[in-house]
Amino acid sequence: MSLFTVVLEHRGTSAVQQVSAPSPKAALSKWAKEFDYEAVLGISKKVGGQLARDLSRATPIPIRRTRNVWGLTALAHGQMALVRLIQTADGKK
């Protein structure tokens, strides 16, 4: 398992959390299902649920000229949500 740092930016709010997972896609899916959209972003459970479903199905895209950094965007309330994944530790000892 690797440690991933997830950075979400939406409507002027930034949230940073970490999650352990075997891959970037698994990290995004796990994080998206566990994140408290209502408390952190102030969006309804309905919109947060839709955003969680969209993000958990998405495939993170590698950021060019970087290593272990992926990104993607989604919409919530018609506004862009920017997500970045950074593989912080590879889990190998």
A tleap script that builds the chain and sets N, CA, C and O, in Angstrom:
source leaprc.protein.ff14SB
mol = sequence {
  NMET SER LEU PHE THR VAL VAL LEU GLU HIE
  ARG GLY THR SER ALA VAL GLN GLN VAL SER
  ALA PRO SER PRO LYS ALA ALA LEU SER LYS
  TRP ALA LYS GLU PHE ASP TYR GLU ALA VAL
  LEU GLY ILE SER LYS LYS VAL GLY GLY GLN
  LEU ALA ARG ASP LEU SER ARG ALA THR PRO
  ILE PRO ILE ARG ARG THR ARG ASN VAL TRP
  GLY LEU THR ALA LEU ALA HIE GLY GLN MET
  ALA LEU VAL ARG LEU ILE GLN THR ALA ASP
  GLY LYS CLYS
}
set mol.1.N position { 0.841 -1.182 0.000 }
set mol.1.CA position { 0.000 0.000 0.000 }
set mol.1.C position { 0.883 1.241 0.000 }
set mol.1.O position { 1.921 1.290 0.660 }
set mol.2.N position { 0.448 2.229 -0.749 }
set mol.2.CA position { 1.153 3.511 -0.800 }
set mol.2.C position { 0.316 4.567 -0.098 }
set mol.2.O position { -0.902 4.439 0.022 }
set mol.3.N position { 0.977 5.592 0.356 }
set mol.3.CA position { 0.289 6.723 0.959 }
set mol.3.C position { 0.113 7.801 -0.101 }
set mol.3.O position { 1.077 8.185 -0.764 }
set mol.4.N position { -1.122 8.293 -0.265 }
set mol.4.CA position { -1.431 9.342 -1.216 }
set mol.4.C position { -1.975 10.555 -0.468 }
set mol.4.O position { -2.776 10.424 0.458 }
set mol.5.N position { -1.530 11.728 -0.881 }
set mol.5.CA position { -2.087 12.977 -0.382 }
set mol.5.C position { -3.059 13.469 -1.446 }
set mol.5.O position { -2.714 13.564 -2.624 }
set mol.6.N position { -4.276 13.780 -1.014 }
set mol.6.CA position { -5.322 14.250 -1.916 }
set mol.6.C position { -5.596 15.712 -1.608 }
set mol.6.O position { -5.851 16.076 -0.460 }
set mol.7.N position { -5.543 16.545 -2.634 }
set mol.7.CA position { -5.826 17.977 -2.489 }
set mol.7.C position { -7.053 18.285 -3.345 }
set mol.7.O position { -7.053 18.043 -4.552 }
set mol.8.N position { -8.089 18.815 -2.717 }
set mol.8.CA position { -9.319 19.197 -3.408 }
set mol.8.C position { -9.504 20.698 -3.290 }
set mol.8.O position { -9.421 21.259 -2.197 }
set mol.9.N position { -9.757 21.348 -4.425 }
set mol.9.CA position { -10.067 22.776 -4.427 }
set mol.9.C position { -11.415 22.977 -5.091 }
set mol.9.O position { -11.659 22.495 -6.197 }
set mol.10.N position { -12.299 23.708 -4.386 }
set mol.10.CA position { -13.641 23.971 -4.904 }
set mol.10.C position { -14.181 25.238 -4.262 }
set mol.10.O position { -14.205 25.355 -3.036 }
set mol.11.N position { -14.609 26.174 -5.071 }
set mol.11.CA position { -15.221 27.435 -4.609 }
set mol.11.C position { -14.401 28.129 -3.521 }
set mol.11.O position { -14.946 28.580 -2.514 }
set mol.12.N position { -13.095 28.209 -3.735 }
set mol.12.CA position { -12.236 28.929 -2.800 }
set mol.12.C position { -11.843 28.148 -1.564 }
set mol.12.O position { -11.169 28.691 -0.688 }
set mol.13.N position { -12.244 26.892 -1.465 }
set mol.13.CA position { -11.888 26.060 -0.322 }
set mol.13.C position { -10.892 25.006 -0.761 }
set mol.13.O position { -11.051 24.384 -1.811 }
set mol.14.N position { -9.867 24.808 0.047 }
set mol.14.CA position { -8.897 23.747 -0.206 }
set mol.14.C position { -8.973 22.748 0.927 }
set mol.14.O position { -9.033 23.123 2.098 }
set mol.15.N position { -8.970 21.480 0.576 }
set mol.15.CA position { -8.967 20.412 1.574 }
set mol.15.C position { -7.808 19.482 1.243 }
set mol.15.O position { -7.580 19.142 0.082 }
set mol.16.N position { -7.077 19.074 2.282 }
set mol.16.CA position { -5.939 18.176 2.108 }
set mol.16.C position { -6.121 17.009 3.070 }
set mol.16.O position { -6.291 17.197 4.275 }
set mol.17.N position { -6.083 15.798 2.513 }
set mol.17.CA position { -6.212 14.602 3.339 }
set mol.17.C position { -5.310 13.523 2.769 }
set mol.17.O position { -4.853 13.619 1.630 }
set mol.18.N position { -5.056 12.490 3.573 }
set mol.18.CA position { -4.232 11.392 3.112 }
set mol.18.C position { -4.992 10.076 3.213 }
set mol.18.O position { -5.858 9.895 4.069 }
set mol.19.N position { -4.639 9.164 2.307 }
set mol.19.CA position { -5.282 7.859 2.262 }
set mol.19.C position { -4.263 6.827 1.792 }
set mol.19.O position { -3.408 7.131 0.961 }
set mol.20.N position { -4.351 5.620 2.316 }
set mol.20.CA position { -3.491 4.519 1.877 }
set mol.20.C position { -4.252 3.666 0.875 }
set mol.20.O position { -5.418 3.333 1.088 }
set mol.21.N position { -3.588 3.316 -0.214 }
set mol.21.CA position { -4.217 2.511 -1.260 }
set mol.21.C position { -3.125 1.924 -2.150 }
set mol.21.O position { -1.990 2.401 -2.141 }
set mol.22.N position { -3.469 0.881 -2.924 }
set mol.22.CA position { -2.474 0.255 -3.783 }
set mol.22.C position { -2.198 0.994 -5.093 }
set mol.22.O position { -1.200 0.716 -5.757 }
set mol.23.N position { -3.075 1.938 -5.473 }
set mol.23.CA position { -2.912 2.643 -6.752 }
set mol.23.C position { -3.571 4.015 -6.675 }
set mol.23.O position { -4.375 4.261 -5.776 }
set mol.24.N position { -3.243 4.915 -7.606 }
set mol.24.CA position { -3.897 6.226 -7.621 }
set mol.24.C position { -5.420 6.121 -7.774 }
set mol.24.O position { -6.156 6.836 -7.094 }
set mol.25.N position { -5.897 5.241 -8.656 }
set mol.25.CA position { -7.336 5.084 -8.861 }
set mol.25.C position { -8.024 4.583 -7.593 }
set mol.25.O position { -9.090 5.073 -7.221 }
set mol.26.N position { -7.405 3.604 -6.935 }
set mol.26.CA position { -7.962 3.083 -5.686 }
set mol.26.C position { -7.942 4.151 -4.594 }
set mol.26.O position { -8.876 4.245 -3.797 }
set mol.27.N position { -6.876 4.957 -4.558 }
set mol.27.CA position { -6.792 6.043 -3.571 }
set mol.27.C position { -7.903 7.056 -3.796 }
set mol.27.O position { -8.551 7.490 -2.843 }
set mol.28.N position { -8.126 7.433 -5.045 }
set mol.28.CA position { -9.172 8.401 -5.352 }
set mol.28.C position { -10.541 7.855 -4.978 }
set mol.28.O position { -11.349 8.560 -4.374 }
set mol.29.N position { -10.801 6.615 -5.329 }
set mol.29.CA position { -12.092 6.002 -5.026 }
set mol.29.C position { -12.329 5.926 -3.518 }
set mol.29.O position { -13.408 6.273 -3.037 }
set mol.30.N position { -11.326 5.476 -2.779 }
set mol.30.CA position { -11.447 5.377 -1.324 }
set mol.30.C position { -11.670 6.745 -0.702 }
set mol.30.O position { -12.560 6.921 0.130 }
set mol.31.N position { -10.863 7.703 -1.105 }
set mol.31.CA position { -10.991 9.061 -0.563 }
set mol.31.C position { -12.367 9.653 -0.895 }
set mol.31.O position { -13.017 10.237 -0.027 }
set mol.32.N position { -12.808 9.505 -2.143 }
set mol.32.CA position { -14.081 10.087 -2.576 }
set mol.32.C position { -15.258 9.547 -1.770 }
set mol.32.O position { -16.212 10.274 -1.492 }
set mol.33.N position { -15.190 8.287 -1.401 }
set mol.33.CA position { -16.277 7.673 -0.630 }
set mol.33.C position { -16.258 8.088 0.833 }
set mol.33.O position { -17.304 8.099 1.481 }
set mol.34.N position { -15.080 8.433 1.371 }
set mol.34.CA position { -14.936 8.769 2.795 }
set mol.34.C position { -15.010 10.266 3.088 }
set mol.34.O position { -15.274 10.650 4.227 }
set mol.35.N position { -14.786 11.109 2.101 }
set mol.35.CA position { -14.699 12.555 2.305 }
set mol.35.C position { -16.051 13.141 2.727 }
set mol.35.O position { -17.088 12.754 2.189 }
set mol.36.N position { -16.043 14.067 3.682 }
set mol.36.CA position { -17.275 14.710 4.166 }
set mol.36.C position { -17.515 16.002 3.385 }
set mol.36.O position { -17.126 17.083 3.825 }
set mol.37.N position { -18.154 15.880 2.232 }
set mol.37.CA position { -18.385 17.015 1.329 }
set mol.37.C position { -19.212 18.111 1.991 }
set mol.37.O position { -18.933 19.298 1.819 }
set mol.38.N position { -20.218 17.716 2.738 }
set mol.38.CA position { -21.110 18.694 3.358 }
set mol.38.C position { -20.367 19.543 4.390 }
set mol.38.O position { -20.485 20.768 4.387 }
set mol.39.N position { -19.611 18.902 5.263 }
set mol.39.CA position { -18.911 19.638 6.326 }
set mol.39.C position { -17.774 20.493 5.784 }
set mol.39.O position { -17.595 21.630 6.220 }
set mol.40.N position { -17.007 19.961 4.840 }
set mol.40.CA position { -15.818 20.672 4.366 }
set mol.40.C position { -16.156 21.689 3.280 }
set mol.40.O position { -15.651 22.812 3.305 }
set mol.41.N position { -17.005 21.306 2.330 }
set mol.41.CA position { -17.317 22.203 1.209 }
set mol.41.C position { -18.636 22.955 1.368 }
set mol.41.O position { -18.910 23.893 0.619 }
set mol.42.N position { -19.447 22.552 2.333 }
set mol.42.CA position { -20.726 23.220 2.536 }
set mol.42.C position { -21.737 22.935 1.429 }
set mol.42.O position { -22.599 23.768 1.149 }
set mol.43.N position { -21.639 21.771 0.802 }
set mol.43.CA position { -22.596 21.418 -0.243 }
set mol.43.C position { -23.544 20.348 0.287 }
set mol.43.O position { -23.213 19.625 1.227 }
set mol.44.N position { -24.699 20.254 -0.311 }
set mol.44.CA position { -25.720 19.325 0.165 }
set mol.44.C position { -25.259 17.873 0.037 }
set mol.44.O position { -24.340 17.558 -0.719 }
set mol.45.N position { -25.921 16.999 0.794 }
set mol.45.CA position { -25.604 15.573 0.721 }
set mol.45.C position { -25.858 15.045 -0.681 }
set mol.45.O position { -25.124 14.183 -1.164 }
set mol.46.N position { -26.892 15.554 -1.337 }
set mol.46.CA position { -27.224 15.100 -2.684 }
set mol.46.C position { -26.092 15.453 -3.664 }
set mol.46.O position { -25.629 14.598 -4.418 }
set mol.47.N position { -25.658 16.704 -3.644 }
set mol.47.CA position { -24.576 17.137 -4.538 }
set mol.47.C position { -23.274 16.445 -4.152 }
set mol.47.O position { -22.521 16.013 -5.025 }
set mol.48.N position { -23.003 16.337 -2.858 }
set mol.48.CA position { -21.806 15.641 -2.392 }
set mol.48.C position { -21.801 14.179 -2.811 }
set mol.48.O position { -20.762 13.638 -3.188 }
set mol.49.N position { -22.963 13.544 -2.745 }
set mol.49.CA position { -23.077 12.152 -3.165 }
set mol.49.C position { -22.794 11.979 -4.647 }
set mol.49.O position { -22.122 11.030 -5.052 }
set mol.50.N position { -23.308 12.899 -5.452 }
set mol.50.CA position { -23.060 12.832 -6.891 }
set mol.50.C position { -21.583 13.068 -7.194 }
set mol.50.O position { -20.998 12.380 -8.030 }
set mol.51.N position { -20.987 14.038 -6.516 }
set mol.51.CA position { -19.562 14.313 -6.698 }
set mol.51.C position { -18.732 13.095 -6.283 }
set mol.51.O position { -17.776 12.731 -6.968 }
set mol.52.N position { -19.095 12.471 -5.171 }
set mol.52.CA position { -18.389 11.272 -4.710 }
set mol.52.C position { -18.482 10.157 -5.747 }
set mol.52.O position { -17.485 9.491 -6.027 }
set mol.53.N position { -19.663 9.947 -6.317 }
set mol.53.CA position { -19.826 8.913 -7.348 }
set mol.53.C position { -18.974 9.242 -8.578 }
set mol.53.O position { -18.296 8.371 -9.123 }
set mol.54.N position { -19.016 10.502 -9.008 }
set mol.54.CA position { -18.235 10.902 -10.182 }
set mol.54.C position { -16.745 10.700 -9.953 }
set mol.54.O position { -16.048 10.164 -10.814 }
set mol.55.N position { -16.256 11.127 -8.793 }
set mol.55.CA position { -14.828 11.016 -8.508 }
set mol.55.C position { -14.402 9.568 -8.319 }
set mol.55.O position { -13.316 9.186 -8.753 }
set mol.56.N position { -15.240 8.754 -7.676 }
set mol.56.CA position { -14.849 7.363 -7.432 }
set mol.56.C position { -14.802 6.551 -8.728 }
set mol.56.O position { -14.147 5.510 -8.776 }
set mol.57.N position { -15.478 7.009 -9.769 }
set mol.57.CA position { -15.451 6.330 -11.070 }
set mol.57.C position { -14.379 6.899 -12.007 }
set mol.57.O position { -14.074 6.297 -13.037 }
set mol.58.N position { -13.821 8.031 -11.660 }
set mol.58.CA position { -12.876 8.725 -12.536 }
set mol.58.C position { -11.513 8.041 -12.542 }
set mol.58.O position { -11.157 7.312 -11.616 }
set mol.59.N position { -10.773 8.293 -13.595 }
set mol.59.CA position { -9.400 7.802 -13.702 }
set mol.59.C position { -8.451 8.991 -13.588 }
set mol.59.O position { -8.473 9.881 -14.438 }
set mol.60.N position { -7.622 9.018 -12.552 }
set mol.60.CA position { -6.666 10.120 -12.408 }
set mol.60.C position { -5.707 10.164 -13.601 }
set mol.60.O position { -5.275 9.122 -14.095 }
set mol.61.N position { -5.383 11.358 -14.051 }
set mol.61.CA position { -4.521 11.560 -15.211 }
set mol.61.C position { -3.146 12.017 -14.731 }
set mol.61.O position { -3.045 12.984 -13.976 }
set mol.62.N position { -2.076 11.324 -15.166 }
set mol.62.CA position { -0.730 11.755 -14.756 }
set mol.62.C position { -0.446 13.188 -15.224 }
set mol.62.O position { -0.779 13.562 -16.348 }
set mol.63.N position { 0.164 13.967 -14.357 }
set mol.63.CA position { 0.547 15.342 -14.687 }
set mol.63.C position { 1.901 15.287 -15.404 }
set mol.63.O position { 2.866 14.724 -14.887 }
set mol.64.N position { 1.955 15.872 -16.584 }
set mol.64.CA position { 3.192 15.843 -17.375 }
set mol.64.C position { 4.370 16.450 -16.636 }
set mol.64.O position { 4.223 17.388 -15.853 }
set mol.65.N position { 5.526 15.900 -16.902 }
set mol.65.CA position { 6.802 16.361 -16.358 }
set mol.65.C position { 6.857 16.278 -14.821 }
set mol.65.O position { 7.607 17.015 -14.181 }
set mol.66.N position { 6.060 15.382 -14.246 }
set mol.66.CA position { 6.135 15.124 -12.807 }
set mol.66.C position { 6.177 13.619 -12.589 }
set mol.66.O position { 5.880 12.837 -13.492 }
set mol.67.N position { 6.546 13.233 -11.394 }
set mol.67.CA position { 6.495 11.826 -11.001 }
set mol.67.C position { 5.536 11.700 -9.835 }
set mol.67.O position { 5.579 12.493 -8.895 }
set mol.68.N position { 4.683 10.713 -9.898 }
set mol.68.CA position { 3.773 10.400 -8.794 }
set mol.68.C position { 2.769 11.510 -8.480 }
set mol.68.O position { 2.393 11.708 -7.325 }
set mol.69.N position { 2.339 12.234 -9.520 }
set mol.69.CA position { 1.319 13.280 -9.355 }
set mol.69.C position { 0.254 13.088 -10.435 }
set mol.69.O position { 0.568 12.962 -11.619 }
set mol.70.N position { -1.000 13.068 -10.009 }
set mol.70.CA position { -2.130 12.893 -10.923 }
set mol.70.C position { -3.160 13.969 -10.639 }
set mol.70.O position { -3.165 14.563 -9.560 }
set mol.71.N position { -4.029 14.219 -11.599 }
set mol.71.CA position { -5.065 15.223 -11.410 }
set mol.71.C position { -6.333 14.867 -12.159 }
set mol.71.O position { -6.342 13.989 -13.022 }
set mol.72.N position { -7.393 15.561 -11.815 }
set mol.72.CA position { -8.659 15.447 -12.525 }
set mol.72.C position { -9.575 16.565 -12.069 }
set mol.72.O position { -9.331 17.217 -11.054 }
set mol.73.N position { -10.624 16.773 -12.828 }
set mol.73.CA position { -11.615 17.774 -12.473 }
set mol.73.C position { -13.001 17.131 -12.496 }
set mol.73.O position { -13.223 16.112 -13.150 }
set mol.74.N position { -13.914 17.747 -11.774 }
set mol.74.CA position { -15.319 17.336 -11.754 }
set mol.74.C position { -16.147 18.585 -11.525 }
set mol.74.O position { -15.600 19.651 -11.239 }
set mol.75.N position { -17.457 18.465 -11.647 }
set mol.75.CA position { -18.350 19.592 -11.400 }
set mol.75.C position { -19.201 19.351 -10.162 }
set mol.75.O position { -19.687 18.243 -9.936 }
set mol.76.N position { -19.378 20.397 -9.366 }
set mol.76.CA position { -20.282 20.389 -8.217 }
set mol.76.C position { -20.948 21.751 -8.188 }
set mol.76.O position { -20.272 22.777 -8.127 }
set mol.77.N position { -22.270 21.762 -8.231 }
set mol.77.CA position { -23.016 23.025 -8.298 }
set mol.77.C position { -22.637 23.814 -9.542 }
set mol.77.O position { -22.673 25.044 -9.530 }
set mol.78.N position { -22.277 23.125 -10.604 }
set mol.78.CA position { -21.899 23.789 -11.841 }
set mol.78.C position { -20.545 24.468 -11.793 }
set mol.78.O position { -20.180 25.202 -12.711 }
set mol.79.N position { -19.802 24.227 -10.728 }
set mol.79.CA position { -18.474 24.828 -10.589 }
set mol.79.C position { -17.422 23.721 -10.516 }
set mol.79.O position { -17.665 22.634 -9.992 }
set mol.80.N position { -16.259 24.033 -11.054 }
set mol.80.CA position { -15.198 23.048 -11.127 }
set mol.80.C position { -14.640 22.691 -9.757 }
set mol.80.O position { -14.420 23.553 -8.905 }
set mol.81.N position { -14.418 21.403 -9.573 }
set mol.81.CA position { -13.683 20.884 -8.422 }
set mol.81.C position { -12.383 20.312 -8.983 }
set mol.81.O position { -12.409 19.447 -9.859 }
set mol.82.N position { -11.266 20.787 -8.487 }
set mol.82.CA position { -9.951 20.354 -8.938 }
set mol.82.C position { -9.363 19.408 -7.893 }
set mol.82.O position { -9.281 19.747 -6.712 }
set mol.83.N position { -8.957 18.226 -8.338 }
set mol.83.CA position { -8.391 17.231 -7.427 }
set mol.83.C position { -6.982 16.879 -7.896 }
set mol.83.O position { -6.749 16.642 -9.081 }
set mol.84.N position { -6.059 16.851 -6.958 }
set mol.84.CA position { -4.686 16.423 -7.223 }
set mol.84.C position { -4.361 15.274 -6.272 }
set mol.84.O position { -4.704 15.315 -5.091 }
set mol.85.N position { -3.703 14.264 -6.798 }
set mol.85.CA position { -3.228 13.128 -6.010 }
set mol.85.C position { -1.703 13.115 -6.061 }
set mol.85.O position { -1.110 13.213 -7.135 }
set mol.86.N position { -1.084 12.995 -4.916 }
set mol.86.CA position { 0.367 12.921 -4.863 }
set mol.86.C position { 0.737 11.648 -4.109 }
set mol.86.O position { 0.325 11.468 -2.963 }
set mol.87.N position { 1.508 10.761 -4.738 }
set mol.87.CA position { 1.960 9.570 -4.038 }
set mol.87.C position { 3.079 10.014 -3.110 }
set mol.87.O position { 4.196 10.299 -3.543 }
set mol.88.N position { 2.753 10.067 -1.824 }
set mol.88.CA position { 3.634 10.625 -0.814 }
set mol.88.C position { 4.675 9.609 -0.334 }
set mol.88.O position { 5.816 9.972 -0.048 }
set mol.89.N position { 4.281 8.356 -0.248 }
set mol.89.CA position { 5.192 7.276 0.152 }
set mol.89.C position { 4.776 6.020 -0.584 }
set mol.89.O position { 3.585 5.773 -0.775 }
set mol.90.N position { 5.753 5.223 -0.999 }
set mol.90.CA position { 5.419 4.056 -1.806 }
set mol.90.C position { 5.100 2.804 -1.021 }
set mol.90.O position { 4.741 1.792 -1.622 }
set mol.91.N position { 5.213 2.826 0.262 }
set mol.91.CA position { 4.838 1.678 1.074 }
set mol.91.C position { 5.879 0.589 1.131 }
set mol.91.O position { 5.690 -0.394 1.848 }
set mol.92.N position { 6.974 0.724 0.403 }
set mol.92.CA position { 8.048 -0.276 0.444 }
set mol.92.C position { 9.020 0.086 1.553 }
set mol.92.O position { 9.326 1.258 1.775 }
set mol.93.N position { 9.493 -0.921 2.235 }
set mol.93.CA position { 10.454 -0.672 3.319 }
set mol.93.C position { 11.714 -1.436 3.082 }
set mol.93.O position { 12.644 -1.357 3.885 }
savepdb mol mol.pdb
quit
